[in-house]
Amino acid sequence: MFLFKILMVSFIFRHCLGQKLDSTNKETSHIEALVLTTQADAEFNVTYTKQTIPNDIFQFQYTYEVLDKVKAVRLYSNSLSAEEEFPVMFVIREERSVMSWQIPLILHNQYKYREASRTLCPEDMGKKLPYNRTFTVAVSSQSSMPVNFTLKAEVVEDFVIQHTKTMTSSPSSPVFFMYKFPDKIDSVLIRASSQDKKCAILSIQTPQCPIFDLDTDVEYQGKYQTMTTQGAITVNKEVYTMGKLIIVIAVKPNDDDCSTGGMTEIQPAGLISNRQKNITISITETIPKSQYYKAILAALGVFLFFYLVALIIGIYYHGCKEKWGYVTDQVFERSMSLHGQNDEDEVSRPLTEESSRKSGYGAINDDTIEEPDNLDDNDSVDSSDFDKVDDANHDKNILRTKTRLFVHDLARKSEKKVDKNYKLYAKNLFTIAIFYGLPVIQLVMTYQKVLNFTGNQDICYYNFACAHPLGRVSSFNNIFSNIGYVMLGILFVILVKRREYLHMQALQNSQGRNDSFGIPQHFGLFYAMGMALCMEGVMSACYHVCPTVSNFQFDTSFMYIMAVLCILKIYQNRHTDISAKAHSSYLVMAVIIIVAVVGVVYGTNIFWIVFAVFYMLASLFLSIHLYYMGQWQLDRYIFKRLWLLLISDWIKCRRPVHTNRLILLLIGNVVNWAIAIYGVCRSQRGDFASYLLGIFIGNLLLYTSLYIVSKIWAKEKIAKLTIVLIVLSMVTWTFALYFFLAHLTSWQLSPAGSREGNRECVLLQFYDKHDIWHFLSAISLFFSFLVILTLDDEIILQRRDQIPVF
């Protein structure tokens, strides 16, 4: 038994020792298998076709001499039999960096490429010529089966771009080149153009290794932007060390980043030729600072010329009419004689008493009261026995139901009180401008800082082909071109102030007589219009600091306000007592801006349908309010009252009570309903903010046109200066709309899609077509404001009881 135990222990010991020795032998065998198969002094422009050996590494060593200029090396690799589980690994060791990739190359976890090529970073870009460069390429795979691969290296002789260069890039084979700033050139515009719309990234990086050129890392450094057919980036020499920079073109494996929402169709992975993009790089010098000064001074000179012309016209036109607006004794006596009045005291009482006897079922004439035929001559008839309904001459509800209204019927309130109410428009707008403008300025400057810090030029929608930076501002020309709104807005306020001064002089020198002559002069809305024009320039400039879909309302908000203010002013001319109050008007404008924001952000089919329904109902209710001169209340019984009046006024009567007014409102409703239906029915609804702006501009033009036609129908004269202004505004609006429709950018599209419409500068090498739109639209608005300001000048000495309301 003892001997048996000894034999068992010996057997176990020998067995364990044998296993340890076997394991050691296997490990030694494994280590000895890691043999480097080295290809010494590999040659350029030679394609090496090899097979990987399990647990072996192929190493290729390249050496070349750089004599006269900076060169780079590009490596081409291919493997048709490599598997995703055991890819072929390519590792390049340079003096101070390592680069690697694998085949199949997988991008976005779904695109596999069996060909890949990369340009090595020329680490010695700062060295003095000549110098030698050596690097090695190690190729290996963990596959247990041999895997075929090919490798080729070539020297890129034209690595430095001079002016233009055409190159080919793909998702697995990005390319980059170097650009050196020539002497005396401090800024250049780098443009990339292509015939196809495959999505790519144009990147400008500093000349330091590593160069980020893959789709997955190209956004890590420098400035970059997505592109389809074109892209453009302006760069300054002072930002880049040694006056050099790297231009990178990386093609995306799909077009998602360049499309407008949604996912594009997944492209199958395959050979490199399946998704290649040919791109031409062109580099041009930007304009010098002297051209900035010329363009700025030219714009200022144009708008200062308007000040000069306004001064000359003011001296000549009103200088010839020193008595402008004065109700002189001669005018007063002629007016009295035409109305059979010789006593000045007759005018001291309201003219409404006389005109209310003219017509309408809100007034009773003394002549219509006849004595009964059966009265004896001896019977005395006291006129006091008859109720002449004198209160009808003071009851506004009765006056407004007259079949024919005159201005004095709707101008019965105290002019001082009414004028105070209208001045609230300007005061409230000033407050709104401060609270609305300051956060806007803060927001867009933050956008600009983010753009400068990240280098992501997809944040803002510029016309990159004509974007002239100044300091930290990326597109100074688009900002400065809004100066016209501000300068002409200030000029309009000055002209309104002068007109108010003339009016006050007329009041003093006419001994209060002109209170019953001409259109009631209230200037609060005019001041608000001028202020809105200035704020449009400020807000448009803020928007163009960094144009995006999220701040487009900054550019249009005061356009809505201007359109509404102009409509209110035209309506207020002959409806002084019943025009909307300032707080109500601004509340409506606030609702309009909210609707605009919702339409831009959530412009779905349901939204467009709901908006069209409310738009048509609002047009109908507003028409009812205007038809009955504000005597209707908007409550739950409105439809019932509307039905009863439809039966009583429009069916039982041979014609409506207010025929002319009805015709104008029908025209307005037809136009607005057509606009609403068009907005819903068109297949591509597009930009809701511009559509909404078109509604207000269209209604303003329609109302102004109908007002002018009504004046002509009423045989009222229009001043020659006003006719000239109407013609000038029509001409400038025509040209302005032409440049507006150029569509150089569009935030409805992706940033890359927007850049497809970018165009070069067309004026003084500084301003593009959108800048010209700014200039011409500012001039057009100024002329339009002057038309409204002078439209009723020819009836300023006409009695208010002879000026019809329409």
C-alpha positions in Angstrom: 0.0 0.0 0.0 2.8 2.4 0.8 4.5 1.6 -2.5 1.3 2.2 -4.4 1.0 5.7 -2.9 4.5 6.6 -3.9 3.8 5.5 -7.5 0.6 7.6 -7.6 2.3 10.7 -6.4 5.1 10.2 -8.8 2.6 9.8 -11.7 0.7 13.0 -10.8 3.9 15.0 -10.4 5.2 13.8 -13.8 1.8 14.5 -15.4 1.5 18.1 -14.0 5.1 18.8 -15.0 4.5 17.5 -18.5 1.5 19.9 -18.9 3.5 22.9 -17.8 6.3 22.0 -20.2 3.8 21.6 -23.0 2.2 25.0 -22.2 5.7 26.6 -22.1 6.6 25.1 -25.4 3.4 26.3 -27.0 3.9 29.9 -25.7 7.4 29.9 -26.9 6.2 28.6 -30.3 3.6 31.4 -30.4 6.2 34.1 -29.7 8.6 32.7 -32.2 5.8 32.9 -34.9 5.6 36.7 -34.6 8.2 37.3 -37.3 8.3 40.7 -39.2 8.3 40.3 -42.9 9.9 43.6 -43.9 9.9 45.0 -47.4 12.9 47.3 -47.2 13.2 50.4 -49.4 9.7 50.1 -50.9 9.3 52.1 -54.1 6.8 54.8 -54.9 4.2 54.4 -57.7 4.5 50.6 -57.4 1.4 48.5 -56.5 2.3 45.8 -54.0 -0.1 42.8 -54.0 0.3 40.6 -50.9 -1.5 38.1 -48.7 -1.7 38.4 -45.0 -0.2 35.5 -43.0 -1.9 34.7 -39.7 0.0 36.3 -36.9 2.5 38.0 -39.3 3.0 41.7 -40.1 4.1 43.1 -43.4 6.2 46.2 -43.1 6.9 48.6 -46.0 9.5 51.4 -45.5 9.5 54.5 -47.8 12.0 57.2 -48.0 12.0 60.3 -50.3 13.7 63.6 -50.5 12.0 67.0 -50.6 14.1 69.4 -52.5 12.3 72.5 -53.7 8.7 72.6 -52.3 6.5 71.0 -49.7 5.2 67.6 -50.9 2.9 65.0 -49.4 2.4 61.3 -49.8 -0.8 59.5 -50.6 -1.4 55.8 -49.9 -3.9 53.7 -51.7 -5.1 50.4 -50.2 -7.6 47.7 -51.3 -8.8 44.3 -50.1 -11.7 42.6 -51.7 -11.6 39.5 -49.4 -11.3 41.1 -46.0 -14.0 40.4 -43.6 -15.7 42.7 -41.1 -14.8 40.4 -38.1 -11.1 40.3 -39.1 -10.3 43.4 -41.1 -6.9 44.2 -42.7 -5.2 46.9 -40.6 -3.0 49.6 -42.1 -0.7 51.4 -39.6 1.6 54.3 -40.8 4.3 55.3 -38.4 5.9 58.7 -39.0 8.4 60.8 -37.1 5.9 62.3 -34.7 2.6 60.7 -35.4 0.7 57.5 -36.2 -2.2 57.1 -38.7 -4.3 54.0 -39.2 -7.4 52.6 -41.0 -8.9 49.3 -41.8 -10.5 47.5 -44.7 -13.4 47.1 -44.9 -13.8 50.7 -43.8 -17.1 51.1 -42.0 -18.7 54.5 -41.8 -21.9 55.3 -39.9 -22.1 51.7 -38.9 -23.6 50.7 -42.3 -21.4 51.7 -45.2 -18.6 49.4 -46.0 -15.8 50.4 -48.3 -13.1 48.0 -49.7 -10.9 50.7 -51.0 -9.4 53.5 -49.0 -6.8 56.1 -49.7 -5.4 58.8 -47.4 -2.9 61.6 -47.6 -0.2 61.6 -45.0 0.2 64.8 -43.0 3.4 66.5 -44.0 4.7 67.0 -40.5 7.8 68.8 -41.7 5.8 71.7 -43.2 7.9 74.1 -41.0 11.3 72.6 -42.0 13.6 74.4 -44.4 14.1 72.7 -47.8 15.7 70.3 -48.7 15.1 67.5 -46.2 14.6 63.7 -46.2 11.5 61.9 -44.9 11.0 58.3 -43.9 7.9 56.4 -42.9 6.8 52.8 -42.6 3.5 51.1 -43.4 2.6 48.0 -41.4 -0.2 45.7 -42.7 -1.7 42.9 -40.6 -4.9 40.9 -40.0 -6.1 38.5 -37.3 -7.8 36.3 -39.8 -6.8 32.7 -39.7 -6.9 32.5 -43.5 -4.7 34.6 -45.8 -6.3 37.8 -47.0 -5.3 39.5 -50.3 -4.5 43.2 -50.2 -2.8 45.8 -52.3 -0.8 48.9 -51.3 0.5 51.7 -53.4 2.3 55.0 -52.3 2.8 58.0 -54.5 4.2 61.5 -53.9 1.8 64.3 -54.4 3.9 66.8 -56.3 1.2 69.5 -56.6 0.3 69.5 -52.9 0.3 73.3 -52.7 -2.6 75.0 -54.5 -1.8 78.2 -56.3 -5.2 79.5 -57.7 -7.4 76.6 -58.9 -7.3 72.9 -58.6 -9.7 70.0 -59.5 -9.8 67.0 -57.3 -11.8 63.8 -56.7 -12.9 62.7 -53.3 -15.0 60.0 -51.8 -16.2 58.9 -48.3 -13.3 56.4 -47.9 -10.7 58.6 -49.8 -10.8 62.2 -48.5 -8.3 64.7 -49.9 -6.6 67.8 -48.7 -4.1 70.3 -50.0 -2.1 73.2 -48.8 -2.4 76.9 -49.6 0.2 79.6 -48.9 -0.7 83.2 -48.7 1.3 85.3 -51.2 3.0 88.4 -50.0 0.8 91.5 -49.5 -2.4 89.4 -49.5 -4.1 89.2 -46.1 -7.4 87.7 -47.0 -8.8 85.2 -49.6 -12.1 83.6 -50.6 -11.8 79.9 -51.0 -14.6 78.5 -53.2 -15.5 74.9 -53.9 -17.8 74.0 -56.8 -19.1 70.8 -58.2 -21.5 69.6 -60.9 -23.2 67.0 -58.8 -25.2 67.3 -55.5 -23.5 64.7 -53.4 -23.0 65.9 -49.9 -19.5 66.9 -48.8 -17.7 69.0 -46.3 -15.4 71.9 -47.1 -13.0 72.4 -44.2 -10.2 74.9 -43.6 -7.7 73.9 -41.0 -4.4 75.1 -39.5 -1.3 73.3 -40.9 -0.6 71.0 -38.0 -0.8 67.2 -37.6 -3.1 65.4 -37.4 -5.2 66.6 -40.3 -8.8 65.7 -39.6 -10.1 64.6 -43.0 -12.6 61.8 -42.3 -16.3 62.2 -42.3 -16.3 61.3 -38.6 -13.7 63.9 -37.4 -13.5 66.6 -40.0 -15.5 68.9 -37.8 -13.0 68.8 -34.9 -10.8 71.7 -36.1 -11.0 74.9 -38.1 -13.8 76.3 -40.2 -16.2 74.0 -42.1 -19.4 73.9 -44.0 -21.5 71.3 -45.8 -21.9 71.7 -49.6 -23.5 70.2 -52.6 -22.8 72.3 -55.7 -20.9 75.0 -54.1 -19.3 76.3 -50.9 -17.2 79.3 -49.9 -15.2 80.4 -46.9 -13.4 83.7 -46.4 -10.1 83.3 -44.4 -7.6 85.8 -43.0 -3.9 85.3 -43.1 -3.4 86.5 -39.5 -5.3 83.5 -38.1 -2.9 80.8 -39.7 0.6 80.2 -38.6 3.4 80.7 -41.2 0.8 82.0 -43.6 -0.3 78.5 -44.6 -3.6 76.6 -44.3 -5.0 73.2 -45.2 -8.1 72.8 -47.5 -10.0 69.5 -46.8 -12.7 67.9 -48.9 -14.5 65.0 -47.2 -17.5 63.4 -49.0 -20.3 62.2 -46.8 -21.5 58.5 -47.2 -25.1 59.8 -47.7 -26.8 63.0 -48.3 -28.6 63.4 -44.9 -26.6 66.3 -43.7 -27.3 68.2 -46.9 -31.0 67.4 -47.3 -33.9 69.4 -46.0 -35.2 67.2 -43.2 -35.9 63.5 -43.2 -33.5 60.7 -44.2 -32.3 60.1 -47.7 -32.2 56.7 -49.3 -29.4 54.5 -48.0 -26.8 54.0 -50.6 -25.3 50.5 -50.8 -21.6 50.3 -50.0 -19.3 49.2 -52.7 -16.3 50.3 -54.7 -15.0 53.8 -54.4 -16.3 54.7 -57.9 -19.8 54.4 -56.7 -19.7 57.6 -54.7 -17.1 60.0 -56.0 -17.4 63.8 -56.2 -15.4 66.0 -58.5 -14.7 69.4 -57.0 -12.9 72.4 -58.2 -11.2 74.7 -55.7 -10.6 78.3 -56.6 -8.9 80.9 -54.5 -9.3 84.6 -55.1 -8.2 87.7 -53.2 -10.9 89.5 -51.3 -11.5 93.2 -51.8 -9.1 95.6 -50.0 -10.2 97.8 -47.1 -10.3 100.8 -49.4 -13.2 99.2 -51.3 -15.1 98.9 -48.0 -14.8 102.6 -47.5 -15.9 103.4 -51.1 -19.0 101.1 -50.7 -19.9 102.6 -47.3 -19.5 106.2 -48.4 -21.5 105.5 -51.6 -24.5 104.2 -49.7 -24.4 107.1 -47.2 -24.1 109.5 -50.1 -27.2 108.1 -51.8 -29.4 108.5 -48.7 -27.9 111.9 -47.8 -29.0 113.0 -51.3 -32.6 112.3 -50.2 -32.1 114.8 -47.3 -30.8 117.3 -49.8 -33.7 116.8 -52.1 -36.2 117.0 -49.2 -34.6 120.3 -48.2 -34.9 121.7 -51.7 -38.5 120.6 -52.1 -39.3 121.9 -48.6 -37.9 125.3 -49.4 -39.4 125.5 -52.9 -42.7 123.6 -52.6 -43.9 125.0 -49.3 -42.0 128.2 -49.7 -44.4 129.0 -52.5 -47.2 128.2 -50.2 -46.4 130.2 -47.1 -50.1 130.0 -46.2 -50.2 126.2 -46.4 -53.2 125.0 -44.4 -54.3 128.5 -43.4 -58.0 129.3 -43.6 -57.7 132.9 -44.6 -60.5 135.4 -44.6 -60.8 135.1 -48.3 -61.1 131.3 -48.2 -63.5 131.5 -45.2 -65.8 134.1 -46.9 -65.9 132.1 -50.1 -66.8 128.9 -48.2 -69.6 130.8 -46.3 -71.0 132.3 -49.5 -71.2 128.9 -51.1 -73.3 127.7 -48.2 -75.5 130.7 -47.9 -73.9 131.9 -44.6 -72.6 135.4 -44.1 -72.0 135.3 -40.4 -68.8 134.0 -39.0 -70.6 132.8 -36.0 -72.3 130.2 -38.1 -69.1 128.3 -38.3 -68.5 128.5 -34.6 -71.2 125.8 -34.1 -70.4 122.3 -35.4 -70.9 121.9 -39.1 -72.6 118.6 -38.4 -75.8 120.5 -37.7 -75.9 121.7 -41.3 -74.8 118.6 -43.1 -77.0 116.3 -41.0 -80.0 117.9 -42.7 -78.7 116.9 -46.1 -79.5 113.2 -46.3 -79.9 110.0 -44.5 -82.3 108.4 -42.1 -80.3 109.8 -39.1 -81.4 113.4 -39.8 -84.7 115.4 -40.1 -85.0 118.5 -42.1 -87.2 121.4 -40.9 -88.5 121.7 -44.5 -90.0 118.3 -44.4 -92.4 119.3 -41.6 -95.5 120.5 -43.3 -98.5 122.1 -41.7 -101.8 120.2 -41.8 -104.2 121.4 -44.5 -107.3 121.4 -42.2 -105.9 124.1 -39.9 -107.6 127.4 -39.9 -105.7 130.6 -40.6 -106.5 131.8 -37.2 -105.1 128.7 -35.6 -101.6 129.3 -34.5 -99.0 126.6 -34.9 -96.2 126.6 -32.5 -93.1 124.9 -34.0 -92.2 123.8 -30.5 -95.1 121.4 -30.6 -93.2 119.3 -33.1 -90.3 117.2 -32.1 -87.6 117.9 -34.7 -85.4 115.1 -33.2 -82.5 117.5 -32.7 -80.7 114.8 -30.7 -80.2 113.0 -33.9 -77.6 115.6 -34.7 -75.6 114.5 -31.7 -76.2 110.8 -31.4 -73.2 109.0 -33.0 -75.2 105.8 -33.5 -77.8 107.7 -35.6 -75.1 109.7 -37.5 -73.2 106.6 -38.5 -76.3 105.0 -40.1 -76.7 107.8 -42.6 -76.7 106.6 -46.2 -74.0 109.1 -47.0 -71.3 110.1 -44.4 -69.0 113.0 -44.4 -65.7 113.5 -42.5 -67.3 115.8 -39.9 -69.8 113.0 -39.0 -66.8 110.9 -37.8 -64.7 113.7 -36.4 -66.9 114.9 -33.6 -64.7 114.1 -30.6 -62.3 116.6 -29.1 -59.3 116.9 -31.4 -56.9 117.3 -28.5 -58.1 114.2 -26.9 -58.1 112.2 -30.2 -54.6 113.5 -31.0 -53.4 112.4 -27.6 -54.7 108.9 -28.2 -53.0 108.7 -31.6 -49.7 109.8 -30.2 -49.8 106.7 -28.0 -48.9 104.7 -31.2 -45.5 106.3 -31.3 -44.9 106.1 -27.5 -46.0 102.5 -27.3 -43.9 101.6 -30.3 -40.8 103.1 -28.7 -41.3 101.0 -25.6 -41.9 97.9 -27.7 -38.8 98.6 -29.8 -36.6 98.7 -26.6 -38.0 95.5 -25.0 -38.1 93.7 -28.3 -34.8 94.9 -29.8 -32.3 94.5 -26.9 -32.9 90.7 -26.5 -32.6 90.3 -30.2 -29.2 92.0 -30.3 -28.0 89.9 -27.5 -29.2 86.7 -29.1 -27.7 87.3 -32.6 -24.4 88.3 -31.1 -24.3 85.1 -29.2 -25.0 83.2 -32.5 -22.0 85.0 -34.0 -19.8 84.1 -31.1 -20.8 80.4 -31.4 -20.1 80.5 -35.1 -16.6 82.0 -34.6 -15.8 79.6 -31.7 -16.9 76.4 -33.3 -16.1 77.2 -36.9 -19.4 75.6 -37.9 -20.6 77.8 -40.8 -23.8 75.9 -41.2 -25.2 77.8 -38.2 -25.9 81.0 -40.3 -27.4 81.3 -43.8 -25.1 83.9 -45.5 -24.5 84.5 -49.2 -21.0 83.2 -48.7 -20.0 84.1 -52.3 -20.5 87.8 -51.3 -20.0 88.0 -47.5 -17.4 90.6 -46.5 -16.4 90.2 -42.9 -15.4 93.1 -40.6 -13.9 92.2 -37.2 -16.0 89.4 -35.7 -18.9 90.0 -38.0 -19.1 87.5 -40.8 -21.2 89.5 -43.4 -20.8 93.2 -42.8 -22.3 94.2 -46.1 -25.6 92.5 -45.4 -25.8 94.4 -42.1 -24.7 97.8 -43.3 -27.1 97.8 -46.3 -29.9 98.3 -43.9 -28.7 101.8 -43.2 -31.3 103.1 -45.7 -34.2 102.1 -43.5 -32.8 104.0 -40.5 -31.7 107.1 -42.4 -35.0 107.4 -44.4 -37.0 106.6 -41.3 -35.4 109.5 -39.5 -35.9 111.8 -42.5 -39.6 110.9 -42.6 -40.0 111.8 -38.9 -38.3 115.1 -39.6 -40.8 115.8 -42.5 -43.7 114.8 -40.3 -42.4 117.1 -37.5 -42.2 120.0 -40.0 -45.7 119.3 -41.3 -47.0 119.3 -37.7 -45.2 122.7 -37.1 -46.9 124.1 -40.2 -50.2 122.8 -39.0 -49.8 124.4 -35.6 -49.0 127.7 -37.3 -52.1 127.3 -39.5 -54.2 126.8 -36.3 -52.8 130.0 -34.7 -53.1 132.2 -37.8 -56.5 130.9 -38.9 -58.2 131.8 -35.6 -59.4 128.2 -35.1 -61.4 128.2 -38.4 -59.5 125.3 -39.9 -60.9 123.0 -37.2 -63.8 122.5 -39.7 -61.7 122.3 -42.9 -59.8 119.5 -44.5 -58.9 116.1 -43.2 -58.3 116.1 -39.4 -54.5 116.4 -38.9 -53.2 113.8 -36.4 -49.5 112.9 -36.6 -49.1 110.1 -34.0 -49.4 107.3 -36.6 -47.0 109.1 -38.9 -44.4 109.2 -36.2 -45.0 105.5 -35.5 -44.5 104.7 -39.2 -41.2 106.5 -39.3 -40.1 104.8 -36.1 -41.1 101.5 -37.5 -39.1 102.1 -40.6 -36.0 102.8 -38.5 -36.6 99.7 -36.4 -37.0 97.6 -39.5 -33.5 98.6 -40.4 -32.2 97.7 -36.9 -34.1 94.3 -36.8 -33.1 93.4 -40.4 -29.4 94.2 -39.5 -29.7 92.0 -36.4 -31.2 89.1 -38.5 -28.3 89.4 -41.0 -25.7 89.1 -38.2 -26.7 85.4 -38.3 -29.6 84.5 -40.5 -31.4 81.4 -39.4 -34.8 79.8 -39.3 -35.1 80.6 -35.6 -34.7 84.4 -35.9 -36.3 85.1 -39.3 -39.2 86.8 -37.5 -36.8 89.6 -36.5 -36.5 90.6 -40.1 -40.3 90.6 -40.7 -41.9 91.7 -37.4 -41.7 95.5 -38.1 -42.7 94.9 -41.7 -46.0 93.6 -40.4 -46.2 96.6 -38.1 -45.5 99.1 -40.9 -48.2 97.5 -43.1 -50.8 97.7 -40.3 -49.8 101.2 -39.4 -50.2 102.4 -43.0 -53.6 100.8 -43.3 -54.7 102.4 -40.0 -53.5 105.8 -41.1 -55.3 105.7 -44.4 -58.5 104.6 -42.6 -58.0 107.2 -39.8 -58.0 110.0 -42.3 -61.7 109.9 -42.8 -62.8 107.8 -39.7 -61.1 109.8 -37.0 -63.4 108.9 -34.2 -63.8 105.2 -34.8 -60.2 104.2 -35.6 -58.6 101.5 -33.5 -56.9 102.4 -30.3 -53.1 101.9 -29.9 -53.2 99.2 -27.3 -55.8 97.2 -29.4 -53.8 97.6 -32.6 -50.5 96.4 -31.0 -52.3 93.5 -29.4 -53.5 92.4 -32.8 -50.0 92.8 -34.2 -48.6 90.7 -31.3 -51.1 87.9 -32.2 -49.9 88.2 -35.9 -46.3 87.8 -34.9 -47.2 84.8 -32.7 -49.0 83.2 -35.6 -46.0 83.9 -37.9 -43.7 82.1 -35.5 -46.0 79.1 -35.1 -46.4 78.9 -38.9 -42.6 78.9 -39.4 -41.9 76.3 -36.7 -45.0 74.1 -37.1 -46.2 74.8 -40.7 -48.1 71.5 -41.1 -51.1 70.9 -43.3 -53.4 71.2 -40.4 -52.0 74.5 -39.4 -52.4 75.9 -42.9 -56.1 74.7 -43.1 -56.9 76.2 -39.6 -55.2 79.4 -40.5 -57.1 79.7 -43.8 -60.4 79.2 -42.0 -59.7 81.8 -39.3 -58.3 84.1 -42.0 -61.5 84.0 -44.0 -63.7 84.4 -40.9 -61.6 87.4 -39.7 -61.9 89.0 -43.1 -65.7 88.5 -43.0 -66.1 89.9 -39.4 -63.8 92.9 -40.1 -65.9 93.7 -43.2 -69.1 93.6 -41.1 -67.5 95.9 -38.6 -66.4 98.4 -41.3 -69.7 98.2 -43.2 -71.7 99.2 -40.0 -69.0 101.7 -38.8 -68.2 99.9 -35.6 -71.9 99.6 -34.5 -71.7 95.8 -34.4 -70.5 93.8 -31.4 -68.6 90.6 -31.9 -70.5 88.2 -29.6 -72.4 84.9 -29.9 -75.4 86.5 -31.5 -73.5 87.9 -34.4 -74.6 85.2 -36.9 -78.2 85.8 -36.0 -78.0 89.5 -36.5 -76.1 89.0 -39.7 -78.9 86.7 -41.0 -81.6 89.3 -40.0 -79.7 92.1 -41.7 -79.2 90.0 -44.8 -82.9 89.6 -45.1 -83.8 93.2 -44.3 -81.1 95.2 -46.0 -80.0 93.0 -48.9 -83.0 90.9 -49.9 -86.1 93.1 -49.2 -84.3 96.2 -50.4 -83.7 96.8 -54.0 -80.1 97.7 -53.2 -77.9 97.8 -50.1 -78.0 100.8 -47.9 -74.3 101.6 -48.3 -73.6 100.4 -51.9 -70.2 101.9 -52.4 -68.9 100.7 -49.1 -70.3 97.2 -49.9 -68.5 97.1 -53.3 -65.2 98.0 -51.7 -65.6 95.4 -49.0 -66.6 92.7 -51.5 -63.5 93.3 -53.5 -61.4 93.1 -50.4 -63.1 89.8 -49.3 -62.7 88.2 -52.8 -59.0 89.0 -52.8 -58.4 87.8 -49.2 -60.4 84.6 -49.6 -58.5 83.9 -52.8 -55.2 84.3 -51.0 -56.3 82.0 -48.2 -57.5 79.3 -50.6 -54.3 79.6 -52.7 -52.2 79.2 -49.6 -53.9 75.9 -48.7 -54.2 74.5 -52.2 -50.7 75.0 -53.5 -48.5 71.9 -53.4 -45.4 73.6 -52.0 -46.5 76.1 -49.4 -43.0 77.3 -48.6 -42.3 80.2 -46.3 -45.2 81.0 -44.1 -43.7 84.2 -42.8 -43.3 85.6 -46.3 -46.8 84.4 -47.2 -48.2 86.3 -44.2 -46.2 89.4 -45.0 -47.5 89.2 -48.6 -51.1 89.2 -47.1 -50.5 92.5 -45.3 -48.5 94.1 -48.2 -51.2 93.0 -50.6 -54.0 94.4 -48.5 -52.1 97.7 -48.0 -51.7 98.1 -51.8 -55.3 97.1 -52.4 -56.6 99.6 -49.8 -54.4 102.4 -51.0 -55.5 101.8 -54.6 -59.2 101.7 -53.7 -58.7 104.9 -51.6 -57.1 106.7 -54.6 -59.8 105.4 -57.0 -62.5 106.6 -54.5 -60.9 110.1 -54.4 -60.9 110.2 -58.2 -64.6 109.0 -58.2 -65.4 111.8 -55.7 -63.7 114.3 -58.0 -61.1 115.2 -55.4 -57.8 116.5 -56.8 -54.5 114.8 -56.1 -51.4 117.0 -55.8 -48.8 116.9 -58.5 -46.1 116.1 -56.0 -48.2 113.1 -54.7 -48.6 111.9 -58.3 -44.8 112.0 -58.8 -44.3 110.1 -55.5 -46.9 107.4 -56.6 -45.0 106.9 -59.8 -41.6 106.8 -58.1 -42.9 104.3 -55.5 -44.3 102.0 -58.2 -41.0 102.1 -60.1 -38.8 101.5 -57.1 -41.1 98.7 -55.8 -40.9 97.0 -59.2 -37.1 96.9 -59.2 -37.0 96.1 -55.5 -39.2 93.0 -55.9 -37.0 91.9 -58.8 -33.9 91.8 -56.5 -35.9 90.3 -53.7 -36.8 87.3 -55.8 -33.2 86.5 -56.5 -33.3 84.0 -53.6 -29.5 84.1 -52.8 -30.2 82.2 -49.6 -33.1 80.2 -48.1 -33.4 79.0 -44.6 -36.2 76.7 -45.7 -33.5 74.6 -47.2 -30.5 72.9 -45.5 -27.4 75.0 -45.2 -25.9 73.2 -48.1 -29.0 73.6 -50.2 -29.1 77.3 -49.3 -25.6 77.8 -50.6 -26.6 76.5 -54.0 -28.2 79.9 -54.6 -25.2 82.0 -53.5 -24.0 84.5 -56.0 -21.2 86.9 -56.4 -21.4 90.6 -55.6 -23.0 92.8 -58.2 -22.5 96.4 -56.9 -19.2 98.0 -56.1 -17.7 94.5 -55.5 -19.4 94.8 -52.1 -23.2 94.5 -52.2 -25.2 91.5 -53.5 -28.7 91.5 -54.9 -30.2 91.2 -51.4 -28.3 94.3 -50.3 -29.8 96.1 -53.3 -33.2 94.9 -52.2 -32.5 96.6 -48.8 -31.7 99.8 -50.5 -34.6 99.8 -52.9 -37.2 98.6 -50.4 -36.2 101.4 -48.0 -36.6 103.9 -50.8 -39.9 102.4 -51.8 -41.3 102.5 -48.3 -40.1 106.1 -47.9 -41.9 107.1 -51.1 -45.0 105.1 -50.0 -45.1 106.9 -46.7 -44.8 110.3 -48.4 -47.8 109.3 -50.6 -49.9 108.7 -47.5 -48.6 111.9 -46.0 -49.5 114.1 -48.9 -52.5 112.2 -50.4 -55.2 114.6 -49.1 -53.2 117.9 -49.4 -55.5 119.2 -52.1 -58.6 119.1 -49.9 -57.0 120.8 -46.9 -59.1 123.9 -47.5 -62.3 122.1 -48.2 -65.1 122.0 -45.6 -65.4 118.7 -43.7 -69.1 118.5 -44.4 -68.2 118.3 -48.1 -65.5 115.6 -47.8 -67.1 112.1 -48.2 -66.2 109.1 -46.2 -65.1 106.0 -48.1 
